[in-house]
Amino acid sequence: MSLILKQARSDALADLGGGEHRICEGCGTPFVATQGFERLCPVCFKLDRGYDLYAGDKALLQLQEEYRKTNKELETLRTEHLALRTKAAKAVRVLKSKLSQAEADLRQGTRGLDRQRVEQLIRLCHPDKHGNSKLATAVTRWLLTQRQRVQR
């Protein structure tokens, strides 16, 4: 873009003044109300009065349609984003719960033990099979405690 064109665009934007940004009651697109009383965008105003639309009006109409499409797409993306955030938050809660349980299992020494394995170990080291030794009795007591923990 040439320097002259950039300056002309800048001047044109400055000429818009400090109008109030509003939403058109006719089509729902934003526009700048320069007079303070407008409730319709320039295109809807002309269509409402039966005036002809000129090239600039038609260009604005085309931009308004692009705005509507883009805004609809944005709302769809926001909805999808919210759904993904909700799903991610739920997954994080589940993972935190599993992590807490795994940490608790590690502290208790039951990780990797299931009820069937504990029952097998009890049968293997029961004091009756080892002459009622103190070691067999202590290990069997520990295994009985583990059996209660893995039932959860």
Backbone bond lengths (Angstrom), bond angles and torsions (degrees), N, CA, C in turn:
res aa  C-N    CA-C-N  psi(-1)  N-CA   C-N-CA  omega(-1)  CA-C   N-CA-C  phi
1 M - - - 1.445 - - 1.529 107.07 -
2 S 1.312 114.21 133.82 1.461 118.59 -177.38 1.530 110.31 -72.65
3 L 1.310 114.98 160.00 1.464 121.69 179.25 1.526 110.47 -62.14
4 I 1.320 117.58 -39.03 1.472 121.85 -179.67 1.524 109.80 -65.08
5 L 1.348 116.86 -43.27 1.458 120.87 179.46 1.531 111.08 -65.41
6 K 1.337 116.95 -41.52 1.465 120.62 176.72 1.517 111.11 -58.85
7 Q 1.311 117.01 -44.39 1.464 121.29 -179.61 1.523 110.46 -65.91
8 A 1.336 117.11 -40.94 1.464 120.76 179.67 1.528 110.55 -63.01
9 R 1.339 116.92 -41.01 1.480 120.46 178.02 1.525 110.26 -65.22
10 S 1.305 115.97 -42.25 1.461 120.57 178.79 1.518 110.63 -61.24
11 D 1.321 116.93 -43.96 1.468 121.10 178.61 1.526 110.93 -64.14
12 A 1.329 116.80 -41.67 1.467 120.68 -179.67 1.525 110.67 -63.43
13 L 1.333 117.31 -41.31 1.470 120.76 177.89 1.523 110.85 -65.07
14 A 1.332 116.74 -38.13 1.462 120.83 178.49 1.528 110.55 -65.44
15 D 1.333 117.17 -33.43 1.469 121.57 179.50 1.520 112.40 -68.53
16 L 1.340 117.30 -17.76 1.464 119.36 178.70 1.524 110.91 -63.64
17 G 1.284 116.00 -24.44 1.457 120.15 178.74 1.512 111.77 74.87
18 G 1.294 114.85 -166.01 1.462 120.64 -177.02 1.507 111.55 -101.09
19 G 1.320 117.18 46.54 1.462 120.17 -179.46 1.518 112.00 -60.78
20 E 1.304 114.22 164.41 1.467 121.27 -178.93 1.528 109.59 -89.04
21 H 1.310 116.10 131.91 1.466 120.62 177.72 1.525 108.18 -78.71
22 R 1.329 115.48 127.22 1.466 121.40 -179.56 1.521 109.87 -135.17
23 I 1.323 114.08 169.82 1.458 121.66 174.15 1.522 107.03 -108.34
24 C 1.329 116.32 128.74 1.460 122.23 -177.81 1.531 109.78 -63.84
25 E 1.319 116.57 131.50 1.465 121.33 178.11 1.522 111.74 -72.97
26 G 1.335 116.81 -16.24 1.459 120.43 -179.45 1.513 113.29 -86.74
27 C 1.325 116.45 -48.44 1.468 119.48 -173.48 1.528 114.29 -118.44
28 G 1.326 117.76 -10.63 1.465 120.85 177.08 1.513 115.38 81.99
29 T 1.335 117.28 10.30 1.460 119.05 178.16 1.523 109.99 -96.73
30 P 1.320 116.98 155.03 1.462 119.27 179.98 1.536 111.22 -74.68
31 F 1.324 114.74 151.01 1.464 120.86 173.76 1.519 107.53 -154.04
32 V 1.318 115.95 168.00 1.461 121.12 179.06 1.521 108.17 -103.77
33 A 1.333 115.51 119.98 1.467 121.43 178.17 1.522 107.73 -87.11
34 T 1.317 116.38 107.80 1.472 120.41 -176.06 1.520 112.39 -87.82
35 Q 1.343 117.37 -22.24 1.465 120.80 -178.59 1.526 111.97 -94.40
36 G 1.327 116.53 -20.01 1.460 120.40 178.08 1.516 113.94 97.04
37 F 1.323 118.99 -18.89 1.465 121.23 -177.78 1.529 112.90 -109.66
38 E 1.332 117.80 -6.75 1.456 120.66 -175.33 1.527 111.66 -64.98
39 R 1.317 114.33 140.22 1.459 120.46 175.41 1.521 110.89 -121.96
40 L 1.351 115.68 -10.03 1.457 122.34 178.67 1.527 109.62 -120.13
41 C 1.338 115.59 146.00 1.464 119.71 174.25 1.536 107.90 -68.07
42 P 1.311 117.86 165.50 1.467 119.80 -178.54 1.531 114.13 -56.30
43 V 1.328 118.06 -38.73 1.462 120.83 179.98 1.524 110.55 -65.85
44 C 1.328 117.41 -49.52 1.463 120.71 -179.56 1.532 111.02 -64.51
45 F 1.307 116.41 -35.93 1.470 120.28 177.48 1.523 109.59 -59.67
46 K 1.332 117.34 -48.51 1.470 120.85 -178.82 1.524 111.35 -66.35
47 L 1.328 117.04 -42.40 1.461 119.94 179.26 1.526 110.99 -64.50
48 D 1.336 116.70 -39.39 1.463 121.92 179.11 1.538 111.33 -62.16
49 R 1.327 116.91 -34.33 1.468 121.99 -177.63 1.531 112.59 -92.49
50 G 1.347 116.39 -4.77 1.451 119.70 -179.88 1.518 113.82 80.10
51 Y 1.335 117.52 17.56 1.465 121.43 179.50 1.530 110.13 -77.55
52 D 1.316 115.34 156.80 1.462 121.32 175.18 1.530 109.88 -71.89
53 L 1.321 114.60 147.02 1.464 120.09 174.37 1.523 108.33 -97.57
54 Y 1.307 115.86 129.00 1.457 121.45 178.72 1.525 109.68 -96.14
55 A 1.318 116.43 179.16 1.471 121.70 -176.31 1.523 111.99 -54.73
56 G 1.325 117.76 -43.83 1.468 120.70 179.76 1.516 111.77 -64.80
57 D 1.349 115.99 -38.30 1.465 120.32 177.72 1.531 110.72 -65.31
58 K 1.327 115.18 -42.10 1.465 119.86 179.94 1.524 111.04 -66.58
59 A 1.331 115.85 -36.00 1.474 119.49 176.26 1.528 109.68 -64.61
60 L 1.335 116.61 -41.74 1.466 120.56 177.77 1.525 110.35 -64.11
61 L 1.327 116.86 -41.67 1.457 121.30 177.99 1.532 110.43 -59.29
62 Q 1.322 116.30 -43.01 1.463 121.04 178.47 1.535 110.43 -63.59
63 L 1.315 117.17 -41.96 1.468 120.51 177.93 1.528 111.33 -65.17
64 Q 1.337 116.18 -37.44 1.463 119.45 177.79 1.529 110.89 -62.90
65 E 1.331 117.04 -39.91 1.463 120.48 177.63 1.526 110.45 -64.82
66 E 1.322 116.62 -41.84 1.471 120.55 176.31 1.531 109.95 -61.51
67 Y 1.322 115.99 -40.38 1.463 120.82 178.42 1.530 109.54 -60.70
68 R 1.341 117.08 -47.02 1.465 120.75 -179.02 1.530 110.77 -59.96
69 K 1.334 116.09 -45.98 1.471 120.12 -179.86 1.532 110.51 -62.26
70 T 1.315 115.61 -45.44 1.464 120.46 -179.01 1.525 110.66 -64.85
71 N 1.336 116.31 -41.07 1.462 120.38 -179.88 1.532 110.65 -65.52
72 K 1.341 116.35 -39.96 1.468 120.13 178.07 1.529 109.91 -63.80
73 E 1.323 115.93 -43.04 1.462 121.09 177.70 1.531 110.72 -61.61
74 L 1.327 115.78 -41.46 1.457 120.86 178.48 1.525 110.94 -62.03
75 E 1.328 117.00 -42.94 1.470 120.05 178.61 1.521 111.07 -64.16
76 T 1.339 116.42 -39.39 1.465 119.87 176.79 1.527 110.36 -61.95
77 L 1.325 116.38 -44.83 1.464 120.49 179.38 1.524 111.51 -64.65
78 R 1.317 117.08 -38.14 1.471 119.74 177.43 1.519 110.75 -63.49
79 T 1.333 116.45 -42.30 1.464 120.55 178.70 1.523 110.34 -62.95
80 E 1.332 116.25 -45.85 1.462 120.48 178.35 1.526 110.75 -62.44
81 H 1.321 116.43 -40.90 1.462 121.23 179.56 1.530 110.25 -61.64
82 L 1.327 116.37 -44.61 1.461 120.09 179.39 1.527 110.70 -62.88
83 A 1.336 116.19 -42.41 1.467 119.76 179.13 1.535 110.64 -62.92
84 L 1.327 116.40 -42.06 1.467 119.85 179.08 1.524 111.61 -66.46
85 R 1.340 116.49 -39.37 1.475 119.27 177.80 1.522 110.33 -63.18
86 T 1.332 116.33 -41.70 1.464 120.70 178.87 1.524 110.62 -63.51
87 K 1.337 115.55 -44.89 1.469 120.26 179.17 1.529 110.70 -63.58
88 A 1.327 116.65 -41.82 1.464 120.75 179.47 1.528 110.83 -65.18
89 A 1.336 116.42 -41.41 1.466 119.69 179.42 1.531 110.69 -62.83
90 K 1.329 116.41 -39.79 1.465 120.27 178.09 1.530 109.94 -64.93
91 A 1.332 116.30 -43.19 1.472 120.03 179.19 1.520 110.53 -62.53
92 V 1.319 117.05 -39.69 1.473 120.64 178.71 1.531 109.68 -63.39
93 R 1.346 116.58 -42.92 1.479 119.26 178.55 1.521 110.92 -60.79
94 V 1.341 116.73 -44.15 1.463 120.60 179.83 1.522 110.36 -62.83
95 L 1.331 116.26 -45.44 1.467 119.59 -179.81 1.525 111.86 -64.50
96 K 1.333 117.14 -39.78 1.468 119.74 177.32 1.520 110.32 -62.51
97 S 1.324 116.45 -40.44 1.458 120.16 178.48 1.528 111.03 -63.34
98 K 1.336 115.75 -44.24 1.471 119.74 178.69 1.521 111.14 -64.74
99 L 1.346 115.95 -38.55 1.461 119.78 178.08 1.526 110.31 -64.42
100 S 1.314 116.76 -43.93 1.470 120.26 178.55 1.516 110.94 -60.06
101 Q 1.350 116.14 -42.88 1.455 119.72 179.55 1.521 110.64 -65.72
102 A 1.328 117.06 -41.27 1.468 120.33 179.55 1.525 110.83 -64.45
103 E 1.347 116.00 -40.99 1.464 119.47 177.78 1.518 110.95 -63.60
104 A 1.343 116.17 -41.32 1.465 120.06 178.69 1.528 109.93 -64.36
105 D 1.328 116.27 -41.74 1.465 119.69 178.12 1.524 111.22 -61.98
106 L 1.323 116.55 -40.34 1.464 119.75 178.04 1.522 111.38 -63.59
107 R 1.344 115.59 -43.38 1.473 118.64 178.82 1.521 111.40 -63.22
108 Q 1.323 116.30 -34.31 1.468 119.90 -177.52 1.521 112.18 -88.05
109 G 1.318 116.17 -10.04 1.455 118.85 178.26 1.521 114.45 78.65
110 T 1.302 118.77 18.90 1.464 120.53 -177.42 1.517 112.61 -102.78
111 R 1.300 118.04 4.44 1.464 119.71 -177.62 1.527 109.90 -62.01
112 G 1.294 116.29 131.81 1.453 121.32 178.67 1.521 113.76 83.93
113 L 1.317 117.42 -3.94 1.464 120.26 178.53 1.524 109.46 -96.31
114 D 1.319 114.72 136.29 1.456 119.02 170.03 1.522 107.27 -123.39
115 R 1.297 116.27 170.22 1.464 120.76 -174.03 1.539 111.77 -57.78
116 Q 1.320 116.70 -42.11 1.462 120.56 -178.59 1.530 111.59 -62.21
117 R 1.348 116.17 -43.00 1.462 120.31 -179.29 1.539 110.14 -65.60
118 V 1.328 117.39 -41.44 1.468 120.94 -179.93 1.527 109.74 -63.50
119 E 1.336 116.92 -42.01 1.467 120.08 178.63 1.544 110.66 -60.50
120 Q 1.330 116.47 -40.98 1.470 120.33 178.65 1.528 110.64 -62.94
121 L 1.336 115.51 -43.64 1.470 119.14 -179.13 1.525 111.26 -65.96
122 I 1.316 117.18 -37.55 1.479 119.91 177.84 1.526 109.90 -61.77
123 R 1.330 115.83 -45.10 1.476 118.88 179.26 1.541 111.82 -62.33
124 L 1.330 115.81 -37.27 1.464 119.09 -178.26 1.527 113.36 -70.67
125 C 1.336 117.51 -36.91 1.467 117.69 -174.70 1.528 113.51 -112.89
126 H 1.305 118.41 17.62 1.466 120.67 179.05 1.534 109.84 -57.94
127 P 1.337 118.40 140.10 1.480 121.93 -177.98 1.534 113.92 -56.90
128 D 1.346 116.90 -30.08 1.469 119.29 179.48 1.527 111.18 -61.67
129 K 1.322 117.59 -28.44 1.469 121.48 -178.45 1.532 111.64 -89.85
130 H 1.331 116.88 -5.29 1.474 120.24 -176.19 1.525 111.91 -131.60
131 G 1.319 114.52 36.08 1.461 120.13 174.25 1.524 112.77 60.78
132 N 1.321 117.89 32.98 1.467 122.83 179.83 1.529 113.07 53.69
133 S 1.316 115.68 36.29 1.469 118.60 -179.09 1.531 110.16 -66.47
134 K 1.322 115.40 153.26 1.469 120.52 179.88 1.527 111.01 -63.93
135 L 1.324 116.32 -37.35 1.464 119.89 -179.81 1.536 110.42 -65.45
136 A 1.332 117.69 -44.85 1.465 121.20 179.57 1.527 110.06 -62.69
137 T 1.341 116.79 -38.90 1.464 120.69 179.28 1.531 110.29 -65.72
138 A 1.319 118.13 -44.55 1.473 121.81 -179.36 1.534 110.95 -64.68
139 V 1.330 116.69 -43.05 1.468 119.89 -179.43 1.521 110.07 -66.81
140 T 1.330 117.73 -40.94 1.465 120.81 179.72 1.528 110.48 -63.82
141 R 1.334 117.75 -40.95 1.482 120.22 176.58 1.532 110.67 -59.32
142 W 1.333 115.32 -44.57 1.473 119.21 179.89 1.530 109.85 -61.92
143 L 1.336 116.36 -42.88 1.462 120.07 -179.84 1.528 111.83 -64.79
144 L 1.311 117.23 -35.71 1.469 119.97 177.09 1.532 110.47 -64.71
145 T 1.330 117.21 -37.13 1.472 121.40 175.85 1.522 109.84 -65.07
146 Q 1.327 115.86 -42.59 1.477 119.40 179.55 1.521 110.79 -64.95
147 R 1.334 117.11 -36.56 1.462 120.42 178.97 1.526 110.36 -60.81
148 Q 1.324 117.79 -39.17 1.481 120.74 178.17 1.530 110.39 -66.03
149 R 1.335 116.70 -37.89 1.469 120.02 -178.02 1.523 112.44 -70.49
150 V 1.336 117.29 -37.25 1.457 119.07 -177.04 1.528 112.43 -80.58
151 Q 1.313 118.57 -6.13 1.461 120.79 177.18 1.523 111.00 -73.08
152 R 1.348 117.62 -20.02 1.468 120.82 -177.99 1.485 112.69 -62.39
